[in-house]
Amino acid sequence: MTIESAPTSAFASEEARQAFWDDAARLLDWDTSWHTTSQILPADPEAKRGPQISWYLGGKLNAAVNCADRHVAAGRGDKVALYFEGEPGDRVAVTYKNLQERISQAAHALESLGVVKGDRVVIYLPVLIETVVITLACARIGAVHSLVFGGFSAEALKFRVEDTKAKVLVTTDGQFRRGTSVPVKDNADEAVSGENEIEKVLVIRRTGDQIPWTEGRDVWWHDVVDTQPTEHEAQFFDSETPLFIMYTSGTTGQPKGLVHTTGGYLTQAAASYNMLFANPDESQREKDVHWCTADLAWITAHTYEIYGPLSNGVTQVIYEGVPNAPHPGRHFEVIERYKVTSYYTAPTLVRSLMGWFPEGIPKSYDLSSINVGGTVGEAVNPEAWRWLREQLGRDTPAGIPMVDTWWQSESGATVLSPLPTDDYFKPGCAARALPGVSVDIVDAQGQRVEPNTQGNIVITRTGPSMARTVWGNPERYYTSYWEKYVQQGWFLAGDGARFDEDGDIFILGRTDDVINISGHRLSTIEIESALVTNSGVVEAGVCPTPDAKTGHAATAFVVPLDKSLIGENPDEQLAARQAQFIAELRSTVATQIGPIAKPRDVLLVPDVPKTRSGKIMRRLLTQLFEGTTLGDTTSLQNEPCIPEINAICRARR
Ligand code: WTA
């Protein structure tokens, strides 16, 4: 059987597709309308230059005006834009009118610090109201923002400050994490200590801790922002004006700074937010309360926590802290308090929740407000998917719709996902391309693969929110994404995927995460999913390790529910219990996928290393197992687990 039509766009003609994107752009307010919907000049292999993509040429708009002012102008100024919940329990509700005023003040402040259109501002903050405000203030004056995860190391921040040549760094004295205040300003100081273009460091007081201060360079937010007028006249910018730079959490090499522009990005953010998370019943939309649990610095949050929801005038929750502080039910408490209707999170978090609540979410939490659940960041294993659907949807007899959204920092907005209005949902399946974009799954030559055969997923028709280039390195934009299928003009996403018999798409993980065992291609994610079906497993990370017999073997790092099973120098009794559990796990995999997929080694560990965006660092697992030099671990969210895993691996060798 061959897949005929499913993967391509729902539109019969290119004209119809363009008309769709014209309509989508009309969700926004434009000062000047566009004359050309899109223009794509093909890649130039000679010059090693990717395609030049432009959308809404001739159009002028302001992203911040679209996210605040226009809702106020429409008489919705008193509507809550953001419910902020701090980790220590402090709460603030910011209306759209408030938001407009605060963005205006911050815009004046940036101008007073000498920031002009085109300048870069690096924002190194936790999830705070000010983080959203300063981001939109940059957009308001045409400055290019680049958000860096609040927990990133000084080194990672330094690279971004220097690579962007930013003029201003915005940071905070400290942040609250698991009940304590953690310093942030120290990292900021270290990051700006070398050669750079930083003129001012704008500091928010969050924890009130004592911090080092450089007179003349450092300025307090409450001095320079809160004192500004609350009205600011916005300029309107060409659609292709750069809006932000998003660094991808690269596992090798230096991170790539993807450049996103204003009109196209905002259009697709707004339109896809609507398709995925807004109540399909328009009369109920005013009650929508969206919660995307991602950190604001991640692309997920840019699109579905800042620009998408705010351009639609939706009420949102933003939460500063970790999900299990002060107790593992914190998220459910938040859902209940704000009557969250759409909950968008990461599979890794779902697995943690499953570990914390093996009996299910306590009935004392009222989750009846939820009407759609969503995941992003990695393939969701069917167990986690089912758990979330059943647990969140326990008040909805048919089960809540679940959107498994597949996309990337590069695409800027969701590419594949079921729609909440679909009449069936398959666990772990990102379904099909959303209207207006098209994908295919092809082999190395560009031929569409047969169902249930792995191929490369390519975006054959990109949407308006596609990244335009790599900051300061256009050649890398070409070689990373466009070179492989330059003849066809397709974007190489870097993920393996397959169609099922219905033409629905399953993402199988990064193509570099595929393990080839005796010529059989197996996805690390598939093996992990199998392992976590065992009720004794909280989480699992699987990586390839060299094997003389089979080429590669699968090595599994498993976090057991029973922590007493972890131990690097086990006594006889523990060794026997470990061996029994490991045998059980191997047979779980054999039953789920087949004997070929059985991990050769299973290590019981306290945690698996993850990037800030929740992705398991499988390459690092290989290095740990092999005892080779570790790559850069500064971007991990749980770096302290590394020495512990290392000790366990060492004892094994
Ligand atoms: C992975 C996050 C499977 C994938 C928005 C992709 C997923 C990378 C999914 C992009 C999903 C994201 N199913 N895999 N629903 N969503 N991924 O740039 O490997 O942080 O290429 O963007 O995450 O990660 P990024």
Residues whose N, C-alpha, C, O or C-beta is under 5 A from the ligand:
A	BS01	WTA	T300 T375 V376 G377 E378 A379 V380 D404 T405 W406 W407 Q408 S409 A430 A493 D495 I507 G509 R510 S613
